[in-house]
Every structure is written in structure tokens, then in C-alpha cells.
Amino acid sequence: MKKYLKILTAMVISSSTLIGVSLINKITSMHAISKNLLGREETKEFEWRFGTIKYRKKGHGNPILLVHSPDVASSSEEWFKITDILAESHTVYSIDLPDVDYLRNRL
């Protein structure tokens, strides 16, 4: 009987944790959308031998390339606050790197 109680307790704790994480993700997403942090601009794609590179191009002038950190959770959205400022006098390219694990397996 104790074995089943332990299993039931573990299932309840696991389910509660998953629900909690899901709620945190939903709140974070709603907050980001309310501040217009998601889906700001349409991305273009460049097919490379190691995967697809998504990028955004904005402005005219001497080119500037913005590359996000190699962290798995990173993206070109890290640059959204300065892209408009730089685009006033430069052509700004902000890229999303291909999946890091995919590259490690291919190299």
C-alpha cells in the first residue's frame, strides 16, 4: 500500500510542477506580447549546408551584422531595442544561428 501511495504522491508532485511551469510560460508569453517583444518583423531564410539561417534586414548604409549569444534560448530578438536606432544610418542584419546541437553533430 505504501508503494502505491509513493507513486501517487510522485505523480501529483510531477503534475503540479508541469502545471506550474506551463503557467509561468503562459504569463511570460503574455507579458512579452503586451510589450510587443514577439513577432516584431518578418524573417527571411538562407539555406546553408549546416542548416537554415533566419535573418532580418533593416535600413540602408554600411552593413552591421548582429549575432546573438550561442545560448540555446537566444535569438536575434536580443537586438530589437537597438536595431531601429542602428538602421537609421546602416543596413542592419540580425541573424538566428542554426541549432547548436545540429552543428555539433555535423562538424
Biopython code that builds the backbone (N, CA, C, O; Angstrom):
import numpy as np
from Bio.PDB.StructureBuilder import StructureBuilder

atoms = [
    (1, "MET", "N", (0.815, -1.192, 0.000)),
    (1, "MET", "CA", (0.000, 0.000, 0.000)),
    (1, "MET", "C", (0.862, 1.261, 0.000)),
    (1, "MET", "O", (0.541, 2.239, -0.676)),
    (2, "LYS", "N", (1.974, 1.235, 0.772)),
    (2, "LYS", "CA", (2.856, 2.396, 0.821)),
    (2, "LYS", "C", (3.482, 2.670, -0.543)),
    (2, "LYS", "O", (3.720, 3.821, -0.908)),
    (3, "LYS", "N", (3.743, 1.603, -1.290)),
    (3, "LYS", "CA", (4.340, 1.745, -2.618)),
    (3, "LYS", "C", (3.410, 2.544, -3.526)),
    (3, "LYS", "O", (3.863, 3.443, -4.235)),
    (4, "TYR", "N", (2.127, 2.229, -3.512)),
    (4, "TYR", "CA", (1.158, 2.938, -4.347)),
    (4, "TYR", "C", (0.988, 4.387, -3.896)),
    (4, "TYR", "O", (0.791, 5.279, -4.721)),
    (5, "LEU", "N", (1.065, 4.616, -2.599)),
    (5, "LEU", "CA", (0.962, 5.978, -2.072)),
    (5, "LEU", "C", (2.155, 6.819, -2.527)),
    (5, "LEU", "O", (1.997, 7.991, -2.867)),
    (6, "LYS", "N", (3.343, 6.223, -2.531)),
    (6, "LYS", "CA", (4.536, 6.929, -3.008)),
    (6, "LYS", "C", (4.418, 7.255, -4.495)),
    (6, "LYS", "O", (4.770, 8.353, -4.925)),
    (7, "ILE", "N", (3.923, 6.300, -5.276)),
    (7, "ILE", "CA", (3.753, 6.522, -6.720)),
    (7, "ILE", "C", (2.730, 7.624, -6.963)),
    (7, "ILE", "O", (2.942, 8.501, -7.801)),
    (8, "LEU", "N", (1.623, 7.579, -6.233)),
    (8, "LEU", "CA", (0.584, 8.599, -6.374)),
    (8, "LEU", "C", (1.119, 9.975, -5.988)),
    (8, "LEU", "O", (0.846, 10.964, -6.668)),
    (9, "THR", "N", (1.873, 10.037, -4.906)),
    (9, "THR", "CA", (2.468, 11.302, -4.469)),
    (9, "THR", "C", (3.423, 11.842, -5.525)),
    (9, "THR", "O", (3.405, 13.035, -5.826)),
    (10, "ALA", "N", (4.250, 10.980, -6.085)),
    (10, "ALA", "CA", (5.192, 11.406, -7.129)),
    (10, "ALA", "C", (4.450, 11.923, -8.351)),
    (10, "ALA", "O", (4.862, 12.912, -8.957)),
    (11, "MET", "N", (3.356, 11.261, -8.716)),
    (11, "MET", "CA", (2.573, 11.706, -9.873)),
    (11, "MET", "C", (1.925, 13.064, -9.614)),
    (11, "MET", "O", (1.898, 13.916, -10.503)),
    (12, "VAL", "N", (1.409, 13.270, -8.420)),
    (12, "VAL", "CA", (0.780, 14.554, -8.076)),
    (12, "VAL", "C", (1.820, 15.670, -8.084)),
    (12, "VAL", "O", (1.559, 16.753, -8.608)),
    (13, "ILE", "N", (2.980, 15.422, -7.517)),
    (13, "ILE", "CA", (4.042, 16.435, -7.492)),
    (13, "ILE", "C", (4.520, 16.743, -8.906)),
    (13, "ILE", "O", (4.710, 17.910, -9.251)),
    (14, "SER", "N", (4.717, 15.718, -9.726)),
    (14, "SER", "CA", (5.151, 15.932, -11.114)),
    (14, "SER", "C", (4.119, 16.724, -11.901)),
    (14, "SER", "O", (4.463, 17.649, -12.637)),
    (15, "SER", "N", (2.857, 16.359, -11.743)),
    (15, "SER", "CA", (1.790, 17.075, -12.454)),
    (15, "SER", "C", (1.716, 18.526, -12.007)),
    (15, "SER", "O", (1.555, 19.426, -12.832)),
    (16, "SER", "N", (1.831, 18.755, -10.718)),
    (16, "SER", "CA", (1.793, 20.128, -10.194)),
    (16, "SER", "C", (2.953, 20.952, -10.732)),
    (16, "SER", "O", (2.782, 22.122, -11.076)),
    (17, "THR", "N", (4.121, 20.349, -10.805)),
    (17, "THR", "CA", (5.292, 21.048, -11.339)),
    (17, "THR", "C", (5.082, 21.415, -12.801)),
    (17, "THR", "O", (5.368, 22.543, -13.202)),
    (18, "LEU", "N", (4.587, 20.480, -13.598)),
    (18, "LEU", "CA", (4.341, 20.754, -15.018)),
    (18, "LEU", "C", (3.297, 21.849, -15.205)),
    (18, "LEU", "O", (3.451, 22.711, -16.070)),
    (19, "ILE", "N", (2.251, 21.821, -14.411)),
    (19, "ILE", "CA", (1.224, 22.865, -14.497)),
    (19, "ILE", "C", (1.816, 24.215, -14.113)),
    (19, "ILE", "O", (1.531, 25.226, -14.754)),
    (20, "GLY", "N", (2.640, 24.234, -13.065)),
    (20, "GLY", "CA", (3.277, 25.484, -12.640)),
    (20, "GLY", "C", (4.184, 26.064, -13.714)),
    (20, "GLY", "O", (4.142, 27.265, -13.981)),
    (21, "VAL", "N", (5.001, 25.224, -14.329)),
    (21, "VAL", "CA", (5.892, 25.681, -15.399)),
    (21, "VAL", "C", (5.085, 26.184, -16.589)),
    (21, "VAL", "O", (5.430, 27.196, -17.199)),
    (22, "SER", "N", (4.017, 25.479, -16.912)),
    (22, "SER", "CA", (3.156, 25.898, -18.018)),
    (22, "SER", "C", (2.543, 27.276, -17.749)),
    (22, "SER", "O", (2.488, 28.118, -18.645)),
    (23, "LEU", "N", (2.091, 27.499, -16.535)),
    (23, "LEU", "CA", (1.520, 28.806, -16.178)),
    (23, "LEU", "C", (2.565, 29.916, -16.259)),
    (23, "LEU", "O", (2.277, 31.010, -16.745)),
    (24, "ILE", "N", (3.768, 29.638, -15.786)),
    (24, "ILE", "CA", (4.842, 30.636, -15.862)),
    (24, "ILE", "C", (5.147, 30.969, -17.315)),
    (24, "ILE", "O", (5.317, 32.141, -17.652)),
    (25, "ASN", "N", (5.219, 29.958, -18.186)),
    (25, "ASN", "CA", (5.461, 30.204, -19.613)),
    (25, "ASN", "C", (4.351, 31.041, -20.230)),
    (25, "ASN", "O", (4.619, 31.942, -21.024)),
    (26, "LYS", "N", (3.117, 30.750, -19.874)),
    (26, "LYS", "CA", (1.978, 31.496, -20.413)),
    (26, "LYS", "C", (2.028, 32.953, -19.964)),
    (26, "LYS", "O", (1.806, 33.855, -20.773)),
    (27, "ILE", "N", (2.312, 33.192, -18.702)),
    (27, "ILE", "CA", (2.397, 34.562, -18.182)),
    (27, "ILE", "C", (3.539, 35.311, -18.850)),
    (27, "ILE", "O", (3.381, 36.474, -19.222)),
    (28, "THR", "N", (4.693, 34.658, -19.008)),
    (28, "THR", "CA", (5.837, 35.287, -19.668)),
    (28, "THR", "C", (5.509, 35.638, -21.109)),
    (28, "THR", "O", (5.852, 36.724, -21.578)),
    (29, "SER", "N", (4.855, 34.735, -21.810)),
    (29, "SER", "CA", (4.468, 34.988, -23.195)),
    (29, "SER", "C", (3.489, 36.153, -23.290)),
    (29, "SER", "O", (3.636, 37.014, -24.158)),
    (30, "MET", "N", (2.500, 36.187, -22.412)),
    (30, "MET", "CA", (1.529, 37.287, -22.425)),
    (30, "MET", "C", (2.212, 38.621, -22.140)),
    (30, "MET", "O", (1.878, 39.637, -22.749)),
    (31, "HIS", "N", (3.166, 38.615, -21.217)),
    (31, "HIS", "CA", (3.910, 39.833, -20.890)),
    (31, "HIS", "C", (4.728, 40.300, -22.090)),
    (31, "HIS", "O", (4.756, 41.491, -22.401)),
    (32, "ALA", "N", (5.389, 39.371, -22.759)),
    (32, "ALA", "CA", (6.203, 39.722, -23.925)),
    (32, "ALA", "C", (5.335, 40.258, -25.058)),
    (32, "ALA", "O", (5.713, 41.222, -25.723)),
    (33, "ILE", "N", (4.184, 39.648, -25.281)),
    (33, "ILE", "CA", (3.284, 40.113, -26.337)),
    (33, "ILE", "C", (2.749, 41.500, -26.013)),
    (33, "ILE", "O", (2.633, 42.346, -26.899)),
    (34, "SER", "N", (2.424, 41.735, -24.743)),
    (34, "SER", "CA", (1.885, 43.043, -24.366)),
    (34, "SER", "C", (2.910, 44.156, -24.562)),
    (34, "SER", "O", (2.536, 45.307, -24.785)),
    (35, "LYS", "N", (4.182, 43.831, -24.481)),
    (35, "LYS", "CA", (5.235, 44.828, -24.698)),
    (35, "LYS", "C", (5.777, 44.773, -26.119)),
    (35, "LYS", "O", (6.793, 45.397, -26.428)),
    (36, "ASN", "N", (5.092, 44.020, -26.990)),
    (36, "ASN", "CA", (5.477, 43.890, -28.394)),
    (36, "ASN", "C", (6.903, 43.354, -28.547)),
    (36, "ASN", "O", (7.677, 43.846, -29.368)),
    (37, "LEU", "N", (7.233, 42.351, -27.753)),
    (37, "LEU", "CA", (8.574, 41.766, -27.817)),
    (37, "LEU", "C", (8.643, 40.547, -28.727)),
    (37, "LEU", "O", (9.734, 40.068, -29.036)),
    (38, "LEU", "N", (7.493, 40.040, -29.159)),
    (38, "LEU", "CA", (7.476, 38.861, -30.021)),
    (38, "LEU", "C", (6.922, 39.217, -31.384)),
    (38, "LEU", "O", (6.065, 40.092, -31.506)),
    (39, "GLY", "N", (7.404, 38.547, -32.396)),
    (39, "GLY", "CA", (6.847, 38.712, -33.728)),
    (39, "GLY", "C", (6.953, 40.116, -34.277)),
    (39, "GLY", "O", (6.017, 40.611, -34.904)),
    (40, "ARG", "N", (8.072, 40.760, -34.051)),
    (40, "ARG", "CA", (8.218, 42.150, -34.458)),
    (40, "ARG", "C", (8.313, 42.311, -35.970)),
    (40, "ARG", "O", (7.668, 43.193, -36.536)),
    (41, "GLU", "N", (9.080, 41.501, -36.609)),
    (41, "GLU", "CA", (9.315, 41.666, -38.039)),
    (41, "GLU", "C", (9.375, 40.303, -38.718)),
    (41, "GLU", "O", (9.656, 39.281, -38.091)),
    (42, "GLU", "N", (9.106, 40.323, -39.997)),
    (42, "GLU", "CA", (9.164, 39.087, -40.769)),
    (42, "GLU", "C", (10.622, 38.693, -40.986)),
    (42, "GLU", "O", (11.476, 39.542, -41.239)),
    (43, "THR", "N", (10.894, 37.394, -40.883)),
    (43, "THR", "CA", (12.255, 36.913, -41.106)),
    (43, "THR", "C", (12.382, 36.327, -42.504)),
    (43, "THR", "O", (11.413, 35.849, -43.094)),
    (44, "LYS", "N", (13.606, 36.380, -43.011)),
    (44, "LYS", "CA", (13.943, 35.742, -44.279)),
    (44, "LYS", "C", (14.815, 34.544, -43.949)),
    (44, "LYS", "O", (15.307, 34.421, -42.827)),
    (45, "GLU", "N", (15.008, 33.662, -44.918)),
    (45, "GLU", "CA", (15.798, 32.459, -44.671)),
    (45, "GLU", "C", (16.912, 32.305, -45.689)),
    (45, "GLU", "O", (16.757, 32.622, -46.868)),
    (46, "PHE", "N", (18.047, 31.807, -45.196)),
    (46, "PHE", "CA", (19.196, 31.490, -46.036)),
    (46, "PHE", "C", (19.533, 30.020, -45.795)),
    (46, "PHE", "O", (19.810, 29.622, -44.664)),
    (47, "GLU", "N", (19.510, 29.220, -46.850)),
    (47, "GLU", "CA", (19.828, 27.791, -46.727)),
    (47, "GLU", "C", (21.345, 27.610, -46.758)),
    (47, "GLU", "O", (22.006, 27.980, -47.728)),
    (48, "TRP", "N", (21.880, 27.040, -45.691)),
    (48, "TRP", "CA", (23.299, 26.799, -45.545)),
    (48, "TRP", "C", (23.493, 25.300, -45.404)),
    (48, "TRP", "O", (22.547, 24.602, -45.042)),
    (49, "ARG", "N", (24.670, 24.784, -45.673)),
    (49, "ARG", "CA", (24.886, 23.333, -45.621)),
    (49, "ARG", "C", (24.690, 22.763, -44.213)),
    (49, "ARG", "O", (24.439, 21.567, -44.071)),
    (50, "PHE", "N", (24.800, 23.591, -43.176)),
    (50, "PHE", "CA", (24.609, 23.130, -41.801)),
    (50, "PHE", "C", (23.228, 23.459, -41.261)),
    (50, "PHE", "O", (22.953, 23.218, -40.085)),
    (51, "GLY", "N", (22.367, 23.997, -42.083)),
    (51, "GLY", "CA", (21.013, 24.305, -41.633)),
    (51, "GLY", "C", (20.527, 25.633, -42.178)),
    (51, "GLY", "O", (21.236, 26.319, -42.915)),
    (52, "THR", "N", (19.330, 25.978, -41.811)),
    (52, "THR", "CA", (18.703, 27.213, -42.263)),
    (52, "THR", "C", (19.029, 28.341, -41.295)),
    (52, "THR", "O", (18.860, 28.202, -40.083)),
    (53, "ILE", "N", (19.494, 29.449, -41.838)),
    (53, "ILE", "CA", (19.757, 30.640, -41.035)),
    (53, "ILE", "C", (18.639, 31.630, -41.305)),
    (53, "ILE", "O", (18.423, 32.038, -42.446)),
    (54, "LYS", "N", (17.935, 32.012, -40.260)),
    (54, "LYS", "CA", (16.891, 33.021, -40.394)),
    (54, "LYS", "C", (17.505, 34.373, -40.056)),
    (54, "LYS", "O", (18.326, 34.488, -39.146)),
    (55, "TYR", "N", (17.093, 35.396, -40.805)),
    (55, "TYR", "CA", (17.663, 36.715, -40.565)),
    (55, "TYR", "C", (16.647, 37.813, -40.844)),
    (55, "TYR", "O", (15.626, 37.599, -41.498)),
    (56, "ARG", "N", (16.962, 38.991, -40.327)),
    (56, "ARG", "CA", (16.178, 40.192, -40.585)),
    (56, "ARG", "C", (17.114, 41.242, -41.152)),
    (56, "ARG", "O", (18.270, 41.341, -40.739)),
    (57, "LYS", "N", (16.621, 42.019, -42.090)),
    (57, "LYS", "CA", (17.407, 43.091, -42.702)),
    (57, "LYS", "C", (16.611, 44.381, -42.550)),
    (57, "LYS", "O", (15.409, 44.422, -42.810)),
    (58, "LYS", "N", (17.307, 45.437, -42.123)),
    (58, "LYS", "CA", (16.625, 46.704, -41.914)),
    (58, "LYS", "C", (17.591, 47.855, -42.175)),
    (58, "LYS", "O", (18.764, 47.778, -41.808)),
    (59, "GLY", "N", (17.107, 48.917, -42.806)),
    (59, "GLY", "CA", (17.884, 50.129, -43.016)),
    (59, "GLY", "C", (18.729, 50.113, -44.274)),
    (59, "GLY", "O", (18.711, 49.159, -45.051)),
    (60, "HIS", "N", (19.478, 51.207, -44.454)),
    (60, "HIS", "CA", (20.373, 51.380, -45.604)),
    (60, "HIS", "C", (21.662, 52.029, -45.126)),
    (60, "HIS", "O", (21.657, 52.832, -44.193)),
    (61, "GLY", "N", (22.760, 51.676, -45.771)),
    (61, "GLY", "CA", (24.060, 52.234, -45.419)),
    (61, "GLY", "C", (25.071, 51.125, -45.222)),
    (61, "GLY", "O", (24.870, 49.999, -45.679)),
    (62, "ASN", "N", (26.164, 51.448, -44.538)),
    (62, "ASN", "CA", (27.194, 50.442, -44.261)),
    (62, "ASN", "C", (26.594, 49.306, -43.436)),
    (62, "ASN", "O", (25.837, 49.549, -42.496)),
    (63, "PRO", "N", (26.935, 48.058, -43.791)),
    (63, "PRO", "CA", (26.307, 46.924, -43.103)),
    (63, "PRO", "C", (26.850, 46.688, -41.694)),
    (63, "PRO", "O", (28.031, 46.894, -41.412)),
    (64, "ILE", "N", (25.953, 46.255, -40.833)),
    (64, "ILE", "CA", (26.295, 45.811, -39.477)),
    (64, "ILE", "C", (25.643, 44.449, -39.291)),
    (64, "ILE", "O", (24.460, 44.276, -39.586)),
    (65, "LEU", "N", (26.415, 43.479, -38.801)),
    (65, "LEU", "CA", (25.897, 42.139, -38.551)),
    (65, "LEU", "C", (25.763, 41.939, -37.045)),
    (65, "LEU", "O", (26.741, 42.065, -36.308)),
    (66, "LEU", "N", (24.555, 41.628, -36.592)),
    (66, "LEU", "CA", (24.295, 41.371, -35.176)),
    (66, "LEU", "C", (24.063, 39.874, -34.989)),
    (66, "LEU", "O", (23.147, 39.301, -35.578)),
    (67, "VAL", "N", (24.900, 39.251, -34.169)),
    (67, "VAL", "CA", (24.806, 37.810, -33.914)),
    (67, "VAL", "C", (24.503, 37.615, -32.433)),
    (67, "VAL", "O", (25.187, 38.170, -31.575)),
    (68, "HIS", "N", (23.477, 36.826, -32.140)),
    (68, "HIS", "CA", (23.105, 36.595, -30.742)),
    (68, "HIS", "C", (24.079, 35.643, -30.068)),
    (68, "HIS", "O", (24.911, 35.020, -30.727)),
    (69, "SER", "N", (23.968, 35.535, -28.748)),
    (69, "SER", "CA", (24.845, 34.644, -27.991)),
    (69, "SER", "C", (24.555, 33.188, -28.366)),
    (69, "SER", "O", (23.460, 32.886, -28.840)),
    (70, "PRO", "N", (25.514, 32.283, -28.164)),
    (70, "PRO", "CA", (25.322, 30.885, -28.566)),
    (70, "PRO", "C", (24.427, 30.086, -27.622)),
    (70, "PRO", "O", (24.235, 28.887, -27.825)),
    (71, "ASP", "N", (23.889, 30.719, -26.617)),
    (71, "ASP", "CA", (22.983, 30.049, -25.689)),
    (71, "ASP", "C", (21.778, 29.487, -26.443)),
    (71, "ASP", "O", (21.284, 30.121, -27.375)),
    (72, "VAL", "N", (21.308, 28.323, -26.057)),
    (72, "VAL", "CA", (20.208, 27.652, -26.749)),
    (72, "VAL", "C", (18.938, 28.503, -26.761)),
    (72, "VAL", "O", (18.169, 28.446, -27.721)),
    (73, "ALA", "N", (18.714, 29.282, -25.722)),
    (73, "ALA", "CA", (17.486, 30.083, -25.625)),
    (73, "ALA", "C", (17.613, 31.443, -26.301)),
    (73, "ALA", "O", (16.683, 32.246, -26.228)),
    (74, "SER", "N", (18.722, 31.721, -26.948)),
    (74, "SER", "CA", (18.953, 33.031, -27.554)),
    (74, "SER", "C", (18.375, 33.118, -28.957)),
    (74, "SER", "O", (18.153, 32.106, -29.620)),
    (75, "SER", "N", (18.135, 34.354, -29.395)),
    (75, "SER", "CA", (17.678, 34.594, -30.766)),
    (75, "SER", "C", (18.025, 36.026, -31.147)),
    (75, "SER", "O", (18.534, 36.794, -30.331)),
    (76, "SER", "N", (17.744, 36.370, -32.392)),
    (76, "SER", "CA", (18.025, 37.726, -32.862)),
    (76, "SER", "C", (17.150, 38.763, -32.173)),
    (76, "SER", "O", (17.407, 39.961, -32.297)),
    (77, "GLU", "N", (16.130, 38.331, -31.454)),
    (77, "GLU", "CA", (15.277, 39.268, -30.714)),
    (77, "GLU", "C", (16.061, 39.994, -29.622)),
    (77, "GLU", "O", (15.596, 41.010, -29.104)),
    (78, "GLU", "N", (17.244, 39.488, -29.265)),
    (78, "GLU", "CA", (18.080, 40.171, -28.278)),
    (78, "GLU", "C", (18.427, 41.589, -28.721)),
    (78, "GLU", "O", (18.725, 42.448, -27.891)),
    (79, "TRP", "N", (18.387, 41.831, -30.020)),
    (79, "TRP", "CA", (18.833, 43.103, -30.582)),
    (79, "TRP", "C", (17.700, 44.069, -30.903)),
    (79, "TRP", "O", (17.964, 45.153, -31.424)),
    (80, "PHE", "N", (16.441, 43.716, -30.612)),
    (80, "PHE", "CA", (15.333, 44.516, -31.124)),
    (80, "PHE", "C", (15.354, 45.959, -30.638)),
    (80, "PHE", "O", (14.856, 46.838, -31.340)),
    (81, "LYS", "N", (15.909, 46.234, -29.467)),
    (81, "LYS", "CA", (15.900, 47.610, -28.943)),
    (81, "LYS", "C", (16.868, 48.525, -29.687)),
    (81, "LYS", "O", (16.629, 49.730, -29.771)),
    (82, "ILE", "N", (17.950, 47.980, -30.224)),
    (82, "ILE", "CA", (18.921, 48.846, -30.900)),
    (82, "ILE", "C", (18.866, 48.759, -32.420)),
    (82, "ILE", "O", (19.487, 49.569, -33.108)),
    (83, "THR", "N", (18.132, 47.789, -32.950)),
    (83, "THR", "CA", (18.073, 47.620, -34.406)),
    (83, "THR", "C", (17.540, 48.867, -35.095)),
    (83, "THR", "O", (18.115, 49.315, -36.087)),
    (84, "ASP", "N", (16.449, 49.434, -34.586)),
    (84, "ASP", "CA", (15.867, 50.626, -35.211)),
    (84, "ASP", "C", (16.833, 51.807, -35.184)),
    (84, "ASP", "O", (16.928, 52.558, -36.154)),
    (85, "ILE", "N", (17.538, 51.968, -34.090)),
    (85, "ILE", "CA", (18.494, 53.079, -33.968)),
    (85, "ILE", "C", (19.631, 52.908, -34.970)),
    (85, "ILE", "O", (19.995, 53.855, -35.667)),
    (86, "LEU", "N", (20.193, 51.700, -35.041)),
    (86, "LEU", "CA", (21.292, 51.444, -35.975)),
    (86, "LEU", "C", (20.834, 51.540, -37.428)),
    (86, "LEU", "O", (21.602, 51.955, -38.295)),
    (87, "ALA", "N", (19.581, 51.158, -37.696)),
    (87, "ALA", "CA", (19.062, 51.150, -39.069)),
    (87, "ALA", "C", (18.880, 52.555, -39.636)),
    (87, "ALA", "O", (18.689, 52.706, -40.843)),
    (88, "GLU", "N", (18.935, 53.571, -38.803)),
    (88, "GLU", "CA", (18.817, 54.947, -39.295)),
    (88, "GLU", "C", (19.988, 55.319, -40.199)),
    (88, "GLU", "O", (19.836, 56.140, -41.104)),
    (89, "SER", "N", (21.159, 54.720, -39.960)),
    (89, "SER", "CA", (22.330, 55.069, -40.763)),
    (89, "SER", "C", (23.097, 53.855, -41.300)),
    (89, "SER", "O", (24.150, 54.014, -41.917)),
    (90, "HIS", "N", (22.580, 52.655, -41.071)),
    (90, "HIS", "CA", (23.265, 51.433, -41.504)),
    (90, "HIS", "C", (22.254, 50.412, -42.022)),
    (90, "HIS", "O", (21.060, 50.502, -41.740)),
    (91, "THR", "N", (22.758, 49.436, -42.789)),
    (91, "THR", "CA", (21.963, 48.251, -43.095)),
    (91, "THR", "C", (22.267, 47.250, -41.996)),
    (91, "THR", "O", (23.411, 46.824, -41.833)),
    (92, "VAL", "N", (21.252, 46.880, -41.248)),
    (92, "VAL", "CA", (21.432, 46.007, -40.089)),
    (92, "VAL", "C", (20.911, 44.614, -40.415)),
    (92, "VAL", "O", (19.754, 44.443, -40.800)),
    (93, "TYR", "N", (21.779, 43.627, -40.256)),
    (93, "TYR", "CA", (21.401, 42.226, -40.412)),
    (93, "TYR", "C", (21.459, 41.592, -39.025)),
    (93, "TYR", "O", (22.510, 41.595, -38.385)),
    (94, "SER", "N", (20.348, 41.056, -38.563)),
    (94, "SER", "CA", (20.357, 40.303, -37.303)),
    (94, "SER", "C", (19.972, 38.871, -37.642)),
    (94, "SER", "O", (18.924, 38.621, -38.238)),
    (95, "ILE", "N", (20.833, 37.936, -37.255)),
    (95, "ILE", "CA", (20.634, 36.544, -37.669)),
    (95, "ILE", "C", (20.304, 35.650, -36.480)),
    (95, "ILE", "O", (20.683, 35.924, -35.341)),
    (96, "ASP", "N", (19.587, 34.574, -36.783)),
    (96, "ASP", "CA", (19.345, 33.497, -35.827)),
    (96, "ASP", "C", (20.219, 32.330, -36.244)),
    (96, "ASP", "O", (20.070, 31.792, -37.341)),
    (97, "LEU", "N", (21.124, 31.943, -35.370)),
    (97, "LEU", "CA", (22.033, 30.843, -35.677)),
    (97, "LEU", "C", (21.278, 29.529, -35.790)),
    (97, "LEU", "O", (20.256, 29.341, -35.129)),
    (98, "PRO", "N", (21.777, 28.610, -36.631)),
    (98, "PRO", "CA", (21.150, 27.279, -36.700)),
    (98, "PRO", "C", (21.279, 26.580, -35.351)),
    (98, "PRO", "O", (22.046, 27.010, -34.490)),
    (99, "ASP", "N", (20.538, 25.519, -35.180)),
    (99, "ASP", "CA", (20.546, 24.755, -33.943)),
    (99, "ASP", "C", (21.967, 24.333, -33.582)),
    (99, "ASP", "O", (22.662, 23.723, -34.394)),
    (100, "VAL", "N", (22.395, 24.657, -32.366)),
    (100, "VAL", "CA", (23.764, 24.378, -31.927)),
    (100, "VAL", "C", (24.034, 22.875, -31.899)),
    (100, "VAL", "O", (25.097, 22.438, -32.339)),
    (101, "ASP", "N", (23.095, 22.075, -31.392)),
    (101, "ASP", "CA", (23.293, 20.622, -31.353)),
    (101, "ASP", "C", (23.422, 20.042, -32.752)),
    (101, "ASP", "O", (24.211, 19.124, -32.975)),
    (102, "TYR", "N", (22.655, 20.571, -33.691)),
    (102, "TYR", "CA", (22.737, 20.104, -35.075)),
    (102, "TYR", "C", (24.140, 20.352, -35.616)),
    (102, "TYR", "O", (24.719, 19.481, -36.265)),
    (103, "LEU", "N", (24.686, 21.531, -35.351)),
    (103, "LEU", "CA", (26.030, 21.847, -35.838)),
    (103, "LEU", "C", (27.079, 20.943, -35.205)),
    (103, "LEU", "O", (27.984, 20.474, -35.895)),
    (104, "ARG", "N", (26.972, 20.693, -33.917)),
    (104, "ARG", "CA", (27.949, 19.834, -33.244)),
    (104, "ARG", "C", (27.967, 18.439, -33.860)),
    (104, "ARG", "O", (29.032, 17.843, -34.021)),
    (105, "ASN", "N", (26.806, 17.927, -34.198)),
    (105, "ASN", "CA", (26.725, 16.586, -34.784)),
    (105, "ASN", "C", (27.277, 16.548, -36.200)),
    (105, "ASN", "O", (27.768, 15.508, -36.640)),
    (106, "ARG", "N", (27.206, 17.657, -36.920)),
    (106, "ARG", "CA", (27.644, 17.695, -38.312)),
    (106, "ARG", "C", (29.145, 17.952, -38.452)),
    (106, "ARG", "O", (29.740, 17.539, -39.447)),
    (107, "LEU", "N", (29.767, 18.615, -37.489)),
    (107, "LEU", "CA", (31.176, 19.005, -37.638)),
    (107, "LEU", "C", (32.123, 17.900, -37.284)),
    (107, "LEU", "O", (33.338, 18.080, -37.360)),
]
sb = StructureBuilder()
sb.init_structure("model")
sb.init_model(0)
sb.init_chain("A")
sb.init_seg("    ")
for serial, (resi, resn, name, xyz) in enumerate(atoms, 1):
    if name == "N":
        sb.init_residue(resn, " ", resi, " ")
    sb.init_atom(name, np.array(xyz, "f"), 0.0, 1.0, " ", f" {name:<3s}", serial, name[0])
structure = sb.get_structure()
